[in-house]
Amino acid sequence: MSVILILIITSIIVALLFLGAFYWAVKSGQYDDTYSPSVRMLFEEKKSKKSKSETHGV
């Protein structure tokens, strides 16, 4: 019976830690940008230019 009580208390503590981390992320603005992820796939990625030594293996 004492093992179950320890597991319940531990799970409540872990759940409160995750709730606190989520609250901190929301308050610090982690989820503020909701527009750009939806249109990011519409823009082409810029290709980097490689120098001649990289393309010819010299």
C-alpha positions as CSV (number, residue, x, y, z in Angstrom):
1,M,0.0,0.0,0.0
2,S,2.8,2.4,0.7
3,V,4.3,1.8,-2.8
4,I,1.1,3.0,-4.4
5,L,1.1,6.1,-2.2
6,I,4.7,6.9,-3.2
7,L,3.8,6.4,-6.9
8,I,0.8,8.6,-6.7
9,I,2.7,11.4,-5.0
10,T,5.6,11.1,-7.5
11,S,3.2,11.2,-10.4
12,I,1.5,14.3,-9.1
13,I,4.9,16.0,-8.6
14,V,5.9,15.1,-12.2
15,A,2.6,16.4,-13.5
16,L,3.0,19.7,-11.7
17,L,6.5,20.1,-13.1
18,F,5.2,19.6,-16.6
19,L,2.4,22.0,-16.0
20,G,4.8,24.5,-14.7
21,A,7.1,24.1,-17.7
22,F,4.1,24.5,-20.0
23,Y,2.9,27.6,-18.2
24,W,6.5,29.1,-18.4
25,A,6.6,28.4,-22.2
26,V,3.3,30.1,-22.8
27,K,4.2,33.1,-20.6
28,S,7.6,33.5,-22.3
29,G,6.1,33.6,-25.8
30,Q,7.0,30.2,-27.2
31,Y,3.6,29.8,-28.9
32,D,3.0,33.3,-30.1
33,D,3.8,32.8,-33.8
34,T,0.8,31.0,-35.4
35,Y,1.0,32.5,-38.9
36,S,4.4,31.8,-40.3
37,P,4.5,28.0,-39.9
38,S,1.3,27.7,-42.0
39,V,2.9,29.6,-44.9
40,R,6.5,28.5,-44.6
41,M,6.0,25.6,-47.0
42,L,5.0,28.1,-49.7
43,F,8.4,29.7,-49.9
44,E,11.4,28.2,-51.6
45,E,14.6,27.5,-49.7
46,K,17.6,29.5,-50.8
47,K,20.3,27.2,-52.2
48,S,23.8,27.9,-51.0
49,K,26.5,28.5,-53.6
50,K,29.4,26.2,-53.3
51,S,32.9,27.2,-54.3
52,K,34.7,25.4,-57.1
53,S,37.0,23.6,-54.7
54,E,34.0,22.0,-53.0
55,T,32.2,20.9,-56.2
56,H,35.4,19.5,-57.9
57,G,36.8,17.8,-54.8
58,V,40.1,19.7,-54.9
